Amino acid sequence: MQVEGRTRRDADGYLVQDSAARLIPGCLIAPGAFTVPGLLESQTSEQPDDQATLYAPPDARFEVGDTVVVPRAHPLGGKWQVESKPAPWPRGVAVTIKRR
């Protein structure tokens, strides 16, 4: 998984990256929880995958606002943004991400 630092504006108004892109091996991404659709909503299979959970090794570093790039070959491929601080799980950390 490729992780890019948060993009922000400097004092002159230019967009800058907080840190260089880095690769984190051994990650797993899974779709987030969806609410049960009502009668007027799309079928569950048609709901957008806008929230997911990223499971990473214990030494992985994430900051809120980092951009996670999931390879296009993966069903959830694309750019995602870290929404919460990493939480511990038995084999590392879990991070909530949202599609941006």
Buried (B, 14 or more C-beta within 10 A) or exposed (E): BBBBBBEEEEEEEEEEEEEEEEEBEEBEBEEBEEEEEEEEEEEEEEEEBEBBBBBBEEEBEBBEEBBBBBEEEEEBEEEBBBBEEBEEEEEBBBBBBBBE
